[in-house]
């Protein structure tokens, strides 16, 4: 078990953090600072699929190059997760890297998103996590969203019996992985394990609900079988909870605390209600039109973009800006916008041969990003006012 006696109430969520970002690196160093001016944060939450491993690599980068006032490895509670086959893992899958895993144990949820909690996959991902984080152990290793099996197998038309059959199969798979995780405890590669699941925050009658009542029994059986002890390594659950999503706090979290488990909350500022996303944050009103016109004027004046050369780089940047500007009314939320970003960044790569044009375009893109976030915050504000008003008795 972890040698850290007390965990901070707040942790560092690494979902959007990446080793290639100097801003992210500075933020992580600052979060891990030991200063009398702020409470010490000693919990880091990451995953093998965050930034395709880039999040874990950032942690390793900081651990390998500590500053004099930052926490050391032994003072930090590092949690990671496994389960997703995407990006690099997807390439490894098609290269035969996971050939020892029975194919029926891999959930092929989407062409770009497979999922697996098989013990062999867990060991592979743990190997990679430890190398990226540059540590010999993890304090807590989560099975990440095992309900993908239910999302894939349980259709809208499924009967209650079919749902229970799928849930039991998932629980059996989890129990097998618990045994493998207990073995990793004996090897010293993890101190403990848990489950991080979005399904912990849905109602029991939901067809994708992950039954949790017997997880501790499964963990005890795994500990007895592998280590000959009753003191199992299943120590925590992680679930979404925020202003709009409260179900998990009333059910899963309550059960977990009553049974001595740690409860970790994720998505405190990202709520999803009936598949609609709400970013629970405020953003200042930007000067989008002013910034857009500055960039366009720069392109028109310096590079004479309004000419007959339709293949010119300035013309390409100009057209890209016009296209994005026309799409702005269709971008209804930050979550839709974030689906655009990888495509936009790929298109912007063509501009890098001219640093001036690329810089101008990125200035526009930053202004567009700020505008999307502001508009979305106004949408969420109106929704919250309406929802809160409905709770006031008249």
Secondary structure, 3 states (H helix, E strand, C coil): CCCCCCCCCCCEECCCCCCCCHHHHHHHHHHCECCCCCCCCCEEECCCCHHHHHHHHHHHHHHHCCCCCECCHHHCEEEEEECEECHHHHHHHHCCCCCCCCHHHCEEEECCEEECCCHHHHHHHHHHHHHHHCCCCECEEEEECCCHHHHHHCCCCCCHHHHHHHHHHHHHHHHHHHHHHHHHHHHCCECCEEEECHHHHCCCCCCCCCCCCCHHHHHHHHHHHHHCCCCCCEEEEEEECCCCCCHHHHCHHHHHHHCCCEEEEECCCEEEECCEEEECCCCCCCCHHHHHHHHHHHHHHHHCCCCCCCCCHHHHHHHHHHHHHHHHHHCCCHHHHHHHHHHHHHHHHHHCCCHHHHHHHHHHHHHHHHHHHHHHHHHHHHHHHHHHHHCCCC
